[in-house]
Amino acid sequence: MNQQPIKVPFLDLKAHHEPIRDEIRQAIERVIDANAFAGGPFVEAFEKDWAAFCGTRHAIGVGNGTDALWLTLLALGVGPGDEVITVPSTFMATAEAVSFCGARPVFVDIEPVTYTMDPARLEQAITPRTRAIIPVHLFGQVADMDPILEVARRHGIPVVEDAAQAHGATYKGRRAGTFGIAGCFSFYPGKNLGAFGEAGAVVTNDAELADRIRCLRDHGQVRKYHHDHIGWNARMDGIQGAVLQVKLRRLAAANEARRNHARQYARLLADVEQVVLPVEAPGRTHVYHVYAVRVSDRDEVLQRMGRRGIACGIHYPIPVHRQKAYQHLGYGEGSFPVAEQCAREFLSLPMYPELRPEQVELVATELRACLDELRPRSHACAV
Ligand SMILES: *Cc1c(COP(=O)(O)O)cnc(C)c1O
């Protein structure tokens, strides 16, 4: 079968930006007029809005989401010889931030329904060297924070949330990023809130931690050319601050649109027995950064969808503990069976606010058709 032209892209940033093009152009021109390119008033204005949106006292704009995680861990004093617990079902950056502090990532498996850290497995991973716990709000759903925080509190270990995929998601009425000592966000262009380049932020209610991160992102300076610490250049740039401030005003509506698409997918695919749909756990609002279903024979389904003009993705095909870069940690195949099975089965369907209902319908129809083609003959005859 020949490849068809793309009928439904995986993501459509052009459609996302077209209606706000003029407003963004004006925002960027204000930055040019003010010569405020690195940090400065536009970043500060966005920080204020982002803290207000999340419901925290402080937000610190940084260069990207990886910086947000790394600087937060550094500011908490994580260093060589320490361990930081996270999950293998995440983007590489979560573990990299730990490694770049000189510490060792320690993994715990995920829950099979929400795909987030399994609180029941957390305690057994804690050792005297554990310095932080990083649950990841994968795909836009907040991890089960109450039991995670309870275990962490009992052991006196800070919790840092990787909220890079969960802008605006809630758990028991509170926003992602506000449960632990700090929440880390990425504004990579494809995220639910995306910049026009690289950007990230940390939110926290802890004034001292906020000050330390502010200092570290700017070469450890306390005043110009007075460096009390060895920091780094991890500032957010002014254009990103200005663009993010404009785009933040549309985040709630964009998340609502994603949730509508998710409901439509769920309705259309409810009776397809070969598909495991994402589940929104009680008390949480999922913001569907990624709409991942699970299917067996995933790679074949992915290819067939592509041939039918439906661009799907995989988040992520290799769990972090099985990456070559982390071979030295010694986690063999079978170490985290839930994460490993999910990595084999995850298939991300097109998901972005501007999807049209007929596109969602087409994706569902084509997925059904692919699965029918792949249905084992014996299975089909048994009916
Ligand atoms: C995107 C992402 C990051 C990293 O953010 P960058 O801005 O790309 O550095 C970290 N963790 C998760 C879960 C992410 O999805």
The ligand as an ORCA input file, in Angstrom:
! r2SCAN-3c Opt
* xyz 0 1
  C       9.806     17.842     27.931
  C      10.132     17.126     29.172
  C      11.252     17.446     29.957
  C      12.345     18.351     29.501
  O      11.990     19.608     29.130
  P      12.892     20.423     28.076
  O      12.263     21.773     28.071
  O      12.804     19.733     26.761
  O      14.288     20.449     28.609
  C      11.398     16.816     31.187
  N      10.532     15.889     31.606
  C       9.457     15.525     30.864
  C       8.523     14.498     31.405
  C       9.235     16.121     29.621
  O       8.184     15.732     28.886
*
